[in-house]
Amino acid sequence: MTNVFGSSDKSSAGDDPDVAQLGDHGPAGQPGHEQVVFCQDQASGLRAIIAIYSTALGPALGGTRFYPYRSEDEALADVLNLSRAMAYKNALAGLDLGGGKAVIIGDPARLKSEALLRAYGRFVESLNGRYITACDIGTYSEDMDIVARESAHVTGRTVPNGGAGDSSVLTAFGVFQGMRAAAEHVWGSTSLDGRVVGIEGVGKVGHRLVDHLITDGAQVVVYDTSNAAVERVRAKHPQVTVAASRDQLVATRLDIYSPCALGGAVDDETVGTLTAKIICGGANNQLAHPGVEKLLADHGIVYAPDYLVNSGGVIQVADELHGFSFERAQARAEQIFSTTRQILQAADKDGVPPAVAADRLAERRIAEVGRLRAIYLGS
């Protein structure tokens, strides 16, 4: 891939962004996206990519990930995957929103600044509402407040600024609802009392999920690369068991495996090692490659599709567009339970993996509701 950022001589966030329009298939074998925007502001150090997968249901909503990618190729592949998942996530959540995502390349601890975030906001604003941003890994509500000083198309803001605050609250709640539905499907009961749940990653979402599980009587095993994150969980829930490594967590006799860190956690080796009957977690893009969903089905492991069960966060921030009400957003996130149940039942009925059943439902809504945009409303 050509070094897009290095070849650009644009240094002002007020300049028009470089735009790449992808056809039927984009880089890295990804399906076609409506628009991919490369953004650079040399003075602040901003290098970002905004990907809009679909606006069939409405403006593309998705968070901004600030992460030290090893290469532009890696960043592009991630933003294309994530934006597609957002389109499906928003469709299954019943939102009138399309799917998009953005990534800022670099270490947020070193590069994040007011100037960089405001430069990024200028690029978001240049899309004229086709993309609405929010928080993701490496960005927080306070960052969105800064981005919003340059763009009107920002959600996930702090409560004092009319926002929903930390979207991980309803993300964890939604994962818990999906987990309950999967437990009912496998064991005939929504209760997780006595079940052993292994959580990989106890950051924003994972540590809140621990709260729900402990309250419901589950036994929890955790692993995280951050000792501070683990200690925060242990300080609140000393009964939680800590695995010494990811390999140890995966090899533990579990009922449920919950990936809540970065994507790609469920690969062939993991499937071959797991004793868990259910995979249900908050991470995006959990399946390492196409075909893993069939491998899971062959091993008798029920996979609750990630973009369904972790949609509580986008439900929370999307509610800001209507004047935020936590109660209204939580009621909508609670429906993740019934949608998960519907998809698992459809998968059994049609003889397909749950990921395929979820894709079909999302694609049907995108096609059916998106078609209505062609109905002429008059002048």
C-alpha positions in Angstrom: 0.0 0.0 0.0 1.2 3.5 -0.8 2.0 5.6 2.3 -1.0 7.8 2.0 0.0 10.0 4.9 3.6 10.4 3.9 2.7 11.4 0.4 0.3 14.1 1.4 1.4 17.7 1.7 -1.7 18.8 3.5 -0.9 20.1 7.0 -4.1 21.9 8.0 -7.2 20.3 9.4 -9.2 22.9 7.5 -8.0 21.4 4.1 -10.3 18.9 2.4 -9.3 15.3 3.4 -7.9 12.8 1.0 -10.8 10.6 0.0 -10.6 7.0 -1.3 -13.8 5.6 -2.8 -13.8 1.8 -2.7 -15.6 -0.3 -5.3 -17.1 -3.7 -4.9 -14.1 -4.9 -2.9 -11.7 -2.8 -0.9 -8.2 -3.4 0.4 -7.4 -6.6 2.4 -10.4 -8.3 0.7 -13.0 -6.3 2.5 -16.4 -5.7 1.1 -17.0 -2.3 -0.6 -17.4 0.7 1.6 -19.2 3.9 0.6 -16.3 6.1 1.6 -12.9 6.0 3.2 -11.2 9.2 4.3 -7.5 9.6 5.1 -6.9 12.6 7.4 -3.6 14.2 8.2 -2.6 17.3 10.1 1.2 17.4 10.4 1.4 20.1 12.9 -0.6 18.2 15.6 0.6 14.8 14.5 -2.9 13.6 13.5 -3.0 10.6 11.2 -6.5 9.2 11.0 -8.8 7.1 8.8 -12.6 7.4 8.8 -14.5 4.5 7.1 -18.2 4.7 6.2 -19.5 1.3 5.4 -23.2 2.1 4.8 -25.7 5.0 5.3 -28.7 3.0 4.1 -30.3 3.3 7.5 -29.1 6.8 8.3 -25.8 8.6 9.2 -22.9 6.3 9.9 -22.3 6.1 13.7 -19.2 4.5 15.2 -16.5 5.3 17.7 -12.9 6.6 17.3 -10.1 4.2 18.2 -6.8 5.8 19.2 -4.2 3.0 18.9 -0.5 2.5 18.0 -0.9 0.4 14.9 2.2 -1.1 13.5 1.4 0.1 10.0 -1.1 1.9 7.9 -2.2 -1.4 6.4 -3.0 -2.7 9.9 -4.9 0.5 10.7 -6.9 0.4 7.4 -7.8 -3.3 7.8 -9.0 -2.6 11.3 -11.2 0.4 10.4 -12.7 -1.4 7.5 -13.6 -4.4 9.7 -14.9 -2.3 12.5 -17.0 0.0 10.3 -18.7 -3.0 8.7 -19.4 -4.5 12.1 -20.9 -1.1 13.2 -23.4 -1.2 10.2 -24.6 -4.7 11.3 -24.6 -3.7 15.0 -26.7 -0.7 14.5 -29.1 -2.6 12.3 -29.6 -5.4 14.8 -30.0 -2.8 17.6 -33.0 -1.3 15.7 -31.3 2.0 15.2 -31.9 4.3 12.3 -28.2 4.7 11.8 -25.6 3.3 9.4 -22.2 2.0 10.2 -18.8 3.8 10.3 -15.7 3.9 12.4 -12.5 5.9 12.7 -9.0 5.2 13.9 -6.3 7.6 14.9 -2.8 6.1 14.5 -0.4 6.5 17.4 0.1 6.1 21.1 -2.6 8.2 22.9 -0.5 8.5 26.0 2.1 10.3 23.9 0.3 12.0 21.0 -3.2 12.9 22.3 -3.6 16.7 22.6 -6.3 19.4 22.3 -4.8 20.4 18.9 -4.9 16.8 17.5 -8.4 16.2 18.7 -9.7 19.5 17.3 -8.0 18.8 14.0 -9.7 15.4 14.0 -13.0 17.2 14.7 -12.5 19.4 11.6 -12.3 16.3 9.5 -15.4 14.8 11.0 -17.2 18.1 10.4 -16.1 18.1 6.7 -18.2 15.0 6.1 -21.4 17.1 6.8 -23.1 14.6 9.1 -22.5 11.4 7.0 -20.4 10.2 10.0 -21.1 10.6 13.7 -18.3 9.8 16.1 -18.1 8.6 19.7 -15.6 6.9 22.1 -13.7 3.7 21.6 -10.4 2.2 22.7 -8.0 5.1 23.6 -10.7 7.8 23.6 -13.0 9.0 26.3 -16.0 11.3 26.9 -13.7 14.2 27.8 -12.0 13.7 24.4 -15.3 13.8 22.6 -16.0 17.2 24.3 -12.9 18.5 22.6 -13.8 17.0 19.2 -17.2 18.6 19.6 -15.7 22.1 19.7 -15.0 21.6 16.0 -17.9 19.3 14.9 -21.6 19.0 15.6 -21.5 15.3 14.8 -20.2 13.9 18.1 -21.8 11.6 20.7 -20.4 9.9 23.8 -19.9 13.3 25.5 -19.7 13.9 29.2 -22.9 14.3 31.3 -22.3 18.0 32.0 -22.2 18.6 28.3 -25.5 16.8 27.7 -24.0 13.4 26.9 -24.4 9.9 28.0 -21.0 9.6 29.7 -19.2 6.3 29.7 -20.8 4.1 27.1 -19.2 1.0 28.7 -22.0 1.0 31.3 -24.6 -0.3 28.8 -22.1 -2.2 26.8 -21.4 -4.4 29.8 -25.1 -4.6 30.6 -25.9 -5.7 27.0 -23.2 -8.4 27.1 -24.7 -9.7 30.3 -28.2 -9.8 28.6 -26.7 -11.7 25.7 -25.0 -14.1 28.1 -28.2 -14.8 29.9 -30.0 -15.6 26.6 -27.2 -17.9 25.5 -27.3 -19.7 28.9 -31.0 -20.2 28.5 -30.4 -21.7 25.0 -27.7 -24.1 26.2 -28.8 -25.0 29.8 -32.5 -24.0 29.9 -32.0 -21.2 32.5 -31.1 -17.6 32.3 -29.4 -17.8 35.7 -25.6 -17.8 35.7 -25.4 -18.8 39.4 -22.6 -21.3 39.8 -21.4 -21.0 36.2 -17.7 -20.4 35.6 -17.1 -17.4 33.4 -13.6 -16.5 32.1 -13.2 -12.9 31.1 -10.2 -11.8 28.9 -9.7 -8.1 29.4 -11.1 -6.2 32.5 -10.8 -2.7 31.2 -13.7 -0.4 30.4 -16.3 -3.1 29.7 -14.8 -6.2 31.4 -14.7 -4.8 34.9 -18.3 -3.8 34.7 -19.3 -7.2 33.4 -17.6 -8.7 36.4 -20.0 -6.7 38.6 -23.1 -8.2 36.8 -21.7 -11.7 37.0 -20.8 -11.6 40.7 -24.2 -10.2 41.5 -25.8 -13.1 39.6 -23.7 -15.7 41.5 -21.2 -16.7 38.8 -17.7 -17.7 39.5 -15.3 -15.4 37.6 -11.8 -16.0 36.3 -10.0 -13.0 34.7 -6.9 -12.2 32.7 -5.6 -8.8 31.6 -2.2 -7.6 30.5 -2.6 -4.7 32.9 -1.9 -5.5 36.5 -3.7 -2.3 37.5 -6.9 -3.4 35.8 -6.8 -6.8 37.5 -6.1 -5.2 40.9 -9.1 -2.9 40.5 -11.3 -5.9 40.0 -9.7 -7.8 42.9 -10.1 -4.8 45.3 -13.9 -4.8 44.7 -14.3 -8.6 44.3 -11.6 -10.5 46.1 -13.3 -13.8 45.3 -12.4 -13.4 41.6 -9.7 -15.8 40.4 -6.8 -14.4 38.3 -5.2 -16.4 35.5 -1.4 -16.0 35.1 -1.7 -15.9 31.3 -4.2 -15.9 28.5 -3.3 -19.5 27.7 -4.1 -20.4 31.3 -7.4 -18.6 31.1 -8.4 -20.4 27.9 -7.3 -23.8 29.3 -9.3 -23.3 32.5 -12.5 -25.4 32.8 -15.0 -22.8 31.9 -18.7 -22.7 31.1 -18.5 -19.3 29.3 -15.5 -17.6 27.7 -15.9 -13.8 27.4 -13.4 -11.9 25.2 -13.5 -8.3 26.3 -10.1 -7.1 25.0 -9.0 -6.6 21.3 -10.4 -8.5 18.4 -9.2 -11.8 16.9 -9.3 -13.7 20.2 -11.2 -16.7 18.8 -8.9 -18.5 16.5 -8.5 -22.2 15.6 -6.1 -22.9 18.5 -8.4 -21.3 21.0 -11.4 -23.2 19.7 -9.5 -26.5 20.1 -8.5 -25.7 23.7 -11.7 -24.2 25.1 -14.0 -26.3 27.3 -16.6 -23.5 27.4 -20.0 -24.1 25.9 -20.6 -20.4 25.2 -18.6 -17.5 23.9 -20.1 -14.1 24.7 -18.0 -11.0 25.2 -17.6 -7.3 24.6 -14.7 -7.3 22.2 -15.3 -6.4 18.5 -14.4 -8.8 15.7 -13.8 -11.7 18.0 -13.5 -14.3 15.2 -9.9 -14.3 13.9 -10.9 -15.3 10.3 -13.9 -16.4 8.2 -14.7 -20.0 8.9 -14.2 -19.9 12.7 -17.9 -19.7 13.2 -18.3 -23.1 11.5 -15.5 -24.5 13.6 -17.2 -23.3 16.7 -20.5 -25.0 15.6 -18.6 -28.2 14.9 -17.2 -28.2 18.4 -20.6 -27.6 19.9 -19.8 -24.1 21.2 -22.5 -21.5 21.0 -21.2 -18.1 19.8 -23.3 -15.1 20.7 -22.3 -12.7 17.9 -20.1 -9.9 19.2 -21.7 -7.1 17.3 -25.1 -8.0 18.7 -24.3 -8.5 22.4 -21.9 -5.5 22.7 -24.3 -3.1 21.1 -25.4 -1.5 24.4 -22.7 1.1 24.1 -23.8 2.4 20.7 -27.4 2.3 21.9 -26.3 4.5 24.8 -24.5 7.1 22.7 -27.2 7.0 20.0 -29.7 8.1 22.5 -27.9 11.4 22.8 -29.2 12.3 19.4 -32.7 12.5 21.0 -31.7 14.2 24.3 -30.2 11.5 26.5 -32.4 9.4 28.8 -30.5 6.6 30.6 -33.8 4.8 31.3 -34.8 4.8 27.7 -31.4 3.6 26.5 -31.3 0.9 29.1 -34.7 -0.4 28.1 -33.5 -0.6 24.5 -30.3 -2.4 25.6 -32.3 -4.9 27.5 -33.8 -6.0 24.2 -30.4 -7.5 23.4 -31.6 -10.5 25.4 -34.6 -11.2 23.1 -32.6 -10.5 19.9 -29.9 -13.0 21.0 -32.6 -15.6 21.8 -34.2 -15.0 18.3 -30.9 -15.4 16.5 -29.9 -18.5 18.4 -33.3 -20.1 17.6 -33.0 -19.1 14.0 -29.5 -20.6 13.7 -30.8 -23.9 15.0 -33.8 -23.9 12.8 -31.8 -23.0 9.6 -28.8 -25.2 10.5 -26.4 -22.3 10.3 -23.9 -20.8 12.8 -25.3 -17.9 14.9 -23.0 -15.5 13.2 -24.6 -16.3 9.9 -28.1 -16.0 11.3 -27.2 -12.6 12.8 -25.7 -11.4 9.5 -28.9 -12.4 7.6 -31.1 -10.6 10.1 -29.0 -7.4 9.9 -28.8 -7.6 6.1 -32.5 -8.0 5.8 -33.2 -4.9 7.8 -30.6 -2.8 5.9 -32.1 -3.9 2.6 -35.8 -3.5 3.6 -35.5 -0.2 5.5 -32.9 1.2 3.2 -35.2 0.5 0.2 -37.8 2.9 1.7 -35.4 5.8 1.0 -36.3 5.4 -2.7 -39.9 6.3 -2.0 -40.5 9.8 -3.3 -41.9 12.1 -0.6 -42.7 15.0 -2.9 -41.2 18.5 -3.0 
